[in-house]
Structures are given as structure tokens and as C-alpha cells.
Amino acid sequence: MATVSMQTTVKLPPSYIAAINRPPIRQAEGLQIQDRDLKVLLGVYTHDRLTKDQIVQLFFEGKYTTQTKRRLKKLFQNNYLQRAGKPWQPLVYSLTAEGYRLLSDHRLVPPDNWKKRHKPVSDFFLPHHIWMVEVRLAFERSAQLRDWQIPVWIDDATMRRRYRMTPEKVPVEIKGPTGKVRVEPVPFIPDSYFVVDTGEGQYHCFLEIDRGTTEAKRWENKVKSYLGYRQLGLFQSKYGADRFRVFTVTKDETWVEHRLTTTEQVGGKASFSFAPFEMVIQSDPFGEAIWRQPGRSDLRTAF
């Protein structure tokens, strides 16, 4: 799968950014909705946002042709998709209320359930979301290879929205600069939660995307919150299971080592697995031994 570069390649004027984000003046004429259009809209809705490259990989056989460009442009001009982009970021599409109504008319989504999930993503958070989608797609491809199902996937936007409605906090022991230990409630907001059904059993999983922007102390508290979430019975109460796994996709091998060390120091064990982003999206993440775990030097499979 093509990777997405986050680096600036060309210096473009502000007028270019305005042209990309400008809403259509009028609807384009002569657009007849095709099955693939509906698949594109449903895919964008399911993943919250998709880059142009991700849409091309998923729905146009990886070929960005003139026809592909024209089709995406028409969906944008007819106000079924909105798009945003800047010179240093990939072009990102999200669903509009009109696009949701079209899906609802075709009974692909529940009627009258449109929520404004597609608020603008900050420049800081957008690369994180793009990584999230890339990793999810890699997991979904891996599941399909072995006829596994992923019946549940709760994405980052939904996790944050649920936290705002019903905050979950886990009491965690935090050592201050003087060495004094105090207990503080730490927000529990994983990047994603998903369930893998192998046909012989189910695995409950959390996903963390670590682009190297989280300081070590904050990561330590995050690991402690996962441990407390299980030990206090909070996970069993909410999700109806006793165990879960935490998959962390990091910036590179160096960050894998950093996170392994910190996780092991605070008591994290085999339920925590780490792998670099490029390795995850270019491999079979459920089938290949690409994961590192605290206290082990060998590479492990996911389950």
C-alpha cells in the first residue's frame, strides 16, 4: 500500500489552499450515482476521513487516472464530499450532510442519524488520523486474508466523543519531582478499540498511534491507566470481557525500544505489543511476527 508523505515538497501560495477548500458555487450537472460512488462515500463515512491516496487504493485499484480525478471532483462539486488540504499535507476527504442523506436514501446508513463527526482536523492531529486509518486498513486486509472478522471498531473521534459525554478516569500513582507519590485520576481515552473474531474466539484490542510526540512521563501514565482499567474491573464492566491487548504503532524502531523500556518498568507485560508504522502497513500484521513485547527480545505474532 502506498505510504503518505508528510513532508513539504512544493511551496505553494495561500490562494492554492483557498481553492482546494472552497465549497462549490453550484452543483455539477449530469452526475449519475454509481455503485462505486456509494462505496466511496460509505468508506469515507466509516473511516471518518480518507486521503485521496487511501480512496484510490480502496476503490480505484490503486490507479489515479483522469477518470478517477474527475469522479472525485464531481462528488465534491455535488456537495457529497468535502475536502481540505495544505501544501505540506495530503488532500483529505470527509462526508457532508448531503452525502449522508444519499447513503441513507440507499439504506446504507441509519436514517436521521447524521452527526457532525467531520469537524476540521488540526494541522497537528491530521497526520495522527491518517496513520490511524492506514493501520486500520492494514488490520482489515490481514483479517480478510484468513477469513477473520472485525465486527467492532470504535475510532478515535468516537472515543473522544464518548469521553466528553461520560468521562472515564483511572486512578494512577504519580511520582512528583520530590519523589512523593500521589494518586491522580488519569483520563482513559484510547485511540481506538476493536474486536477480532477468528471463528474460534474473540480478541479485544486497543490501538495506540505513537508518532513520537508523547513525552515519556505521559506514556508511563497511559500504561498505568491501562493496567488499572483492567485490574479495577472497569474493562470487564464496560466491554464484557476479562482481557485485552494493546497494539502500539510507533514512529520507528528507536521509539519501539523507548516504549518497551517504559512499559516494562511500570509493569506492562505480554498484553502490550509494539511495532513501527512502516512495518505494520507493509506486512500482514496479524499473521507475521512483527510485534515486540516487554521483557522479550524475539518478534511475536499478534495473537
PyMOL commands that set and color helices and strands:
alter all, ss='L'
color gray80, all
select helices_A, chain A and resi 14-21+35-46+52-59+66-77+97-105+126-145+156-165+216-231+234-239+253-265+277-281
alter helices_A, ss='H'
color red, helices_A
select strands_A, chain A and resi 50-51+81-84+92-95+149-154+169-175+181-187+192-197+202-210+245-250+272-276
alter strands_A, ss='S'
color yellow, strands_A
deselect
rebuild
show_as cartoon
